[in-house]
Amino acid sequence: MNREMKIMLPFYKVAYAVSFVVILSLIRGVTYTHEVGLAIEAPFAILTAVFCADTYVQEIRSKRFEVHRLYPLKKRFFSMTKRLVIQELFLLLLAVAGYGMFFIFQKPMTHPGTKSEWTQFTVYFFAIAVTIFFWGVLANTLSMIFRNMWMGIGGCFFIWIATNSTGGDKLLGAWNLFSYSFRNIENVADFTWMYGKVSCLGIGLILLAALPEIIRKRG
């Protein structure tokens, strides 16, 4: 586990991820506390895609690929999923810290319609956890298919632009990948945005299940 952490969490990746969250919490203005999650989700999707895109190609770039491909398929799959888990757990902790940074730096007010800040944070935690899982798996899958980290990032960016938009919201509605960000924040009883998060979770699990076959075909 320590070896995997050293490979997937080098100083430069940790540094730019932490810097990204600190800067975001300083420059992205919010007035009410229920706006904090909306301010974090979409930028964090791109951060996750960039952060996790080299999970597979790391072996190629470090010239360990020829040795790595000699391992049994099952071992290679578990090694890759372990690396994804390490990266995504780090990003999840960073997302929680980023949520707190908005309160420290901007001190947003509690909206009169907000019943509980803890409930609001719990909803945010679920949404951001699914977002990190989905975009991390997607970036890694695309990088594996094209054997290129930049293709993985570019593919994610294209999907991000298409779904994180007014057009994407009108077309997909509650099934949008960013349904949490586009939800009706004035209606706290409306949980139809969960459809989008469940679809993210389902697609992510399908991509994860397809990894062994992709590994076998792409080496």
Disulfide bonds with the S-S distance in Angstrom:
none
